[in-house]
Amino acid sequence: MICFTYPGQGSQKAGMGSAWVDHPSWELVAEASEAAGRDVGRLLLDADDDELRHTRNSQLATFMVSMIALDAVTRVGIETAGHAGHSLGEYSALVAAGVVDFYDGVRLVSERGEAMQVAAEEQDGTMAAVMGLDDDLVEQACEQADGDVWVANYNAPGQVVIAGSPAMVEAAGAIAKDLGAKRVMALPVGGAFHTPFMASARDRLAKAVDKTEFRIPDHPVYANVDASAHTGAHTWVDLLNSQLTSPVRWRQSVHNMCDDGYTTFVELGPGAVLTGTVKRTAKDCQSLKVNAPADIDAVLEALAGPPVAAAGPLEGEALFATERLVVSPAVGVFQPTDDQLLGTGVPAGQLLGHVGDTEVRTPWAGVIMGFLAVDGERVTASQPIAWLRTQ
């Protein structure tokens, strides 16, 4: 079982959209710019690291790269059985699962970024990562500091983020070291996210959440607040209203996903933070990422699995079965050939049809298991056309 995961603020970097600009999925950027009322493409291509550190910019930019990557993997037929996002990434997960439509997702993320930016400017706060200490001891360090400091993120075993006033975060960090923490690392953020310091942002965002239509997800979405899978629609109003002032229970979410049968996690968006946390939390699971078009082929290869071992010695070449998708080379109307190819073996280079005047040929030899586009359907570049089982 595959779960798509979506990163949060902090994974952004300058120019992270440049790899996607010539990909068909880049068309989402124009739609997002219209919804947000600002030039999203400039954020993804021209904004420097200093500009992207601002919450109002980093959240929208990170969300958009996740949406582009999601659209790209969907075009080649990679499907998921569940969704989970870290903090901001939860909004990406909700759009991906169909709980919120894309336009509302852009609107909510824009409002969230603005609300958190203002709250951070109103209340001086910071965050720090505590490494190499059990969760309960990190919680104990915050309690012993006896001030405005709380656990903000449970990211992975031995990796917990604390947040609050700068003085209290420093005090809790010193206590954590006394309790055995290997390292306490200050994070380059300008706010204490996922703590009571975000109460004003929560109240502002709640007005936008209340105006949003929520739908039943196509697959379960795991929530940050309770680390549980949710399959309903209206529960998300309360979950999102609680998220900004509650810790992100990411490690617990990964454990619950593993218990529910997920074995492969594919991170969609910039960076590989969640890929790393899954590797530390669920060592028996497969962790993959897509933050550029070049990653898609590697994911397809990994999902195809290893060759099937032979039961005994074979003469000549060992054969194994795998599956491949033939995708459209262009935008236009698909017209299949007159040949009855379904269920038949074809050689590499076999003509399957045309998209406009462009030929669609299979790069592989194999058996045509099904057509994913029908006669007269308008398709986009890289949209799946046919499914082969190769030998």
Stockholm file with secondary structure:
# STOCKHOLM 1.0

chainA/1-391         MICFTYPGQGSQKAGMGSAWVDHPSWELVAEASEAAGRDVGRLLLDADDDELRHTRNSQLATFMVSMIALDAVTRVGIETAGHAGHSLGEYSALVAAGVVDFYDGVRLVSERGEAMQVAAEEQDGTMAAVMGLDDDLVEQACEQADGDVWVANYNAPGQVVIAGSPAMVEAAGAIAKDLGAKRVMALPVGGAFHTPFMASARDRLAKAVDKTEFRIPDHPVYANVDASAHTGAHTWVDLLNSQLTSPVRWRQSVHNMCDDGYTTFVELGPGAVLTGTVKRTAKDCQSLKVNAPADIDAVLEALAGPPVAAAGPLEGEALFATERLVVSPAVGVFQPTDDQLLGTGVPAGQLLGHVGDTEVRTPWAGVIMGFLAVDGERVTASQPIAWLRTQ
#=GR chainA/1-391 SS CEEEEECCTTCCCTTTTGGGTTSGGGGHHHHHHHHHTSCHHHHHHTCCHHHHTSHHHHHHHHHHHHHHHHHHHHHTTCCCSEEEESTTHHHHHHHHTTSSCHHHHHHHHHHHHHHHHHHHHHSCCEEEEEESCCHHHHHHHHHHHTSSEEEEEEEETTEEEEEECHHHHHHHHHHHHHTTCSEEEECSCSSCTTSGGGHHHHHHHHHHHHTSCCCCCSSCEECTTTCCEECCSTHHHHHHHHHTTSCEEHHHHHHHHHHTTCCEEEEESSSSHHHHHHHHHCTTSEEEEESSTHHHHHHHHHHHCSCCCCSSCCSSCCCCCEEEEEECSSSEEEEECSSCCTTCEECTTCEEEEETTEEEECSSCEEEEEESSCTTCEECTTCEEEEEEEC
#=GC SS_cons         CEEEEECCTTCCCTTTTGGGTTSGGGGHHHHHHHHHTSCHHHHHHTCCHHHHTSHHHHHHHHHHHHHHHHHHHHHTTCCCSEEEESTTHHHHHHHHTTSSCHHHHHHHHHHHHHHHHHHHHHSCCEEEEEESCCHHHHHHHHHHHTSSEEEEEEEETTEEEEEECHHHHHHHHHHHHHTTCSEEEECSCSSCTTSGGGHHHHHHHHHHHHTSCCCCCSSCEECTTTCCEECCSTHHHHHHHHHTTSCEEHHHHHHHHHHTTCCEEEEESSSSHHHHHHHHHCTTSEEEEESSTHHHHHHHHHHHCSCCCCSSCCSSCCCCCEEEEEECSSSEEEEECSSCCTTCEECTTCEEEEETTEEEECSSCEEEEEESSCTTCEECTTCEEEEEEEC
//
